[in-house]
């Protein structure tokens, strides 16, 4: 995971926007979550996002992780018909995940 931006003081609160350079590929790097609820973890070289999936009309998707949303593109194969609104897990190579800080 790459931090993009100036580092603040230790203990300073940051608001961030996530950028993930991987598409959702159902059955390869994405699938149903084992349980409901948002989470973010690391597993070896992967960042694991678990959240509620929301599909857009233009073929993109965003994953709700609590108060944060992460935008993804969707690749083939098509997502299952019941995927929209469900809890899923997406595994992304950590080198393709960036965090961009911003001030409110």
C-alpha positions as CSV (number, residue, x, y, z in Angstrom):
1,X,0.0,0.0,0.0
2,X,1.4,3.4,-1.0
3,X,0.8,6.6,1.0
4,X,0.5,9.4,-1.5
5,X,1.0,12.9,0.1
6,X,2.8,14.6,2.9
7,X,3.1,12.8,6.2
8,X,1.4,14.6,9.0
9,X,2.4,14.8,12.7
10,X,2.3,11.6,14.7
11,X,-1.1,10.9,16.0
12,X,-2.8,13.3,13.5
13,X,-6.1,12.2,12.1
14,X,-6.3,11.8,8.3
15,X,-9.2,11.7,5.9
16,X,-8.2,9.5,2.9
17,X,-9.3,8.4,-0.5
18,X,-8.4,4.9,-1.6
19,X,-7.3,4.1,-5.1
20,X,-7.1,0.4,-6.2
21,X,-5.5,-0.5,-9.5
22,X,-7.2,-3.8,-9.9
23,X,-10.6,-4.7,-11.3
24,X,-13.0,-7.0,-9.5
25,X,-12.7,-10.4,-11.2
26,X,-15.4,-12.6,-9.7
27,X,-14.1,-16.0,-8.6
28,X,-10.4,-14.9,-8.9
29,X,-9.8,-11.9,-6.6
30,X,-13.4,-11.4,-5.4
31,X,-16.2,-13.5,-4.0
32,X,-18.8,-13.7,-1.2
33,X,-17.6,-12.7,2.3
34,X,-17.7,-15.3,5.0
35,X,-19.5,-12.9,7.3
36,X,-21.4,-9.5,7.1
37,X,-19.6,-6.4,8.1
38,X,-16.8,-4.2,6.8
39,X,-13.1,-5.0,7.4
40,X,-9.7,-4.1,6.0
41,X,-6.7,-6.4,6.5
42,X,-3.5,-7.6,5.0
43,X,-2.8,-11.2,3.9
44,X,0.8,-11.5,2.7
45,X,1.2,-9.3,-0.4
46,X,-2.6,-8.6,-0.6
47,X,-4.9,-6.0,1.0
48,X,-8.2,-7.6,1.7
49,X,-11.3,-5.3,1.5
50,X,-14.6,-6.6,2.8
51,X,-17.7,-4.5,2.3
52,X,-21.1,-4.2,0.9
53,X,-21.0,-4.1,-3.0
54,X,-22.9,-1.4,-4.9
55,X,-23.0,-1.6,-8.7
56,X,-23.4,1.5,-10.9
57,X,-25.2,1.7,-14.2
58,X,-21.9,2.3,-16.1
59,X,-20.4,-1.0,-15.1
60,X,-18.3,0.2,-12.1
61,X,-18.7,-0.8,-8.5
62,X,-18.0,0.6,-5.1
63,X,-17.4,-1.2,-1.9
64,X,-18.8,0.3,1.2
65,X,-16.4,-0.1,4.1
66,X,-18.2,1.6,7.0
67,X,-18.2,5.3,6.2
68,X,-15.7,4.9,3.3
69,X,-16.3,3.8,-0.2
70,X,-13.7,2.3,-2.6
71,X,-14.3,2.5,-6.3
72,X,-13.6,-0.5,-8.5
73,X,-14.0,-1.4,-12.1
74,X,-15.5,-4.8,-12.9
75,X,-13.9,-7.3,-15.4
76,X,-15.3,-10.5,-16.9
77,X,-16.8,-12.8,-15.8
78,X,-20.0,-10.9,-15.0
79,X,-20.9,-10.6,-11.3
80,X,-23.7,-12.9,-10.1
81,X,-27.2,-11.4,-10.4
82,X,-27.5,-11.2,-6.6
83,X,-24.1,-9.6,-6.0
84,X,-25.4,-6.0,-5.8
85,X,-26.0,-5.1,-2.1
86,X,-24.2,-8.3,-0.8
87,X,-21.1,-8.5,1.4
88,X,-18.1,-9.5,-0.6
89,X,-14.3,-9.7,-0.2
90,X,-11.8,-8.3,-2.7
91,X,-8.1,-9.1,-2.6
92,X,-5.8,-6.6,-4.3
93,X,-2.0,-6.7,-4.6
94,X,-0.8,-4.2,-2.1
95,X,1.5,-2.5,-4.6
96,X,-1.6,-1.4,-6.5
97,X,-3.4,0.1,-3.5
98,X,-2.8,3.8,-2.7
99,X,-4.1,6.1,0.0
100,X,-4.5,9.8,-0.7
101,X,-4.9,12.1,2.3
102,X,-7.0,15.2,2.2
103,X,-8.2,17.9,4.6
104,X,-11.9,18.7,5.1
